[in-house]
Amino acid sequence: IGSVVDELRTPIELIGVIPNKFDPRRNLDKDILEELGDIFGERVAPVVRETSKIGESPGEGKTIFEYDQKSKGGEDFMQLVEWVVKKVV
């Protein structure tokens, strides 16, 4: 963050940290999420799971909302959008 502030020459505020490509089956992912919570607390955004639909959507030239909004990935991104809106509004 410090190097970004130096480059932009303007103060910035960290709104949050977005855990993405999260797989709840991987112990490492769970450990990292716990560590993020310990460090950033309320600044940790809802996780975005690693899903095939998220991987497929760019190949179709679509966002996850256009490709399959009701998929787990679509739901994760919608929760993230709602979280961000609450933080900035």
N, C-alpha and C positions, 0 to 999 in steps of 0.2 A: 504494500500500500504506500509505503514511504517513497518508493521510486516512482510510482504513478503521480503522487503529489508533486514531487520534484519536477517531473517531466511536464505536467500540466500547469504547474505553478498556480494552483488553486486548491483550496481545501476540499477534500471529499469525505464522505461518511460511509462506512461499511454498513449497508442495510442488512445483508445476510450472506450466508454461505449455502450454496445449493449442492447437496449430495446427489450426484447423478450416476448413472450406470450401476445403480445399487442392486445387488442380488442378495436377498435375505437368506439364501442357502449357504452363502460364503461367510465363514467365520471372520475372515479379515474385514469384509465389508461391515459386519456388525461391530467389530472392534473399532474401526475407523469412525463409524457413526457415533459410537459412545464417546470417543475421544473428542470429536467435533462438539458434541454436547457439553462436555466438560470445559472446553476452551471457549466456545462461543455462546453457549446457553440458548437464550431465546432468539438468537440471530441465525440459528440453524433452520433452514427452510424445510418444508416437507420433501421427502426423498422422491427422486424420479428413478423408478426401477428400470433395469435393462430389459427391454422387451423386443421381440422380433418385429412388432408393428412399428416401433420407433425406428428401427433399422431399415425397414422397408419403405417408409413414407418418403424419404428424400429421393429414392430411386424412381418413385412414381411422380416426382415433382410436386409433392403435396406436403402440407404441414400434417402433424399427427391429428389435428382437429378435422382436417379435410379427409384424411385417409381412413381413420377409424377412431372417432372421438370417444366411443364407448369402450375402447380397449383399456387395459390396465395402464398403459403408457399415456393414453389420452386423459384418463382420470387423474393420473399423477400430475400431468402438466396443468390441468384445470385447477387442481388444489394449489399448485405453485403460483399460478396467476392470481388466484384469490388471495393468497398469502402476501404476495408482492403488493397488490392493490391496497390491502389493509395497512401495509407498512408505509406506503408513500402518500396515501390520501389522508 
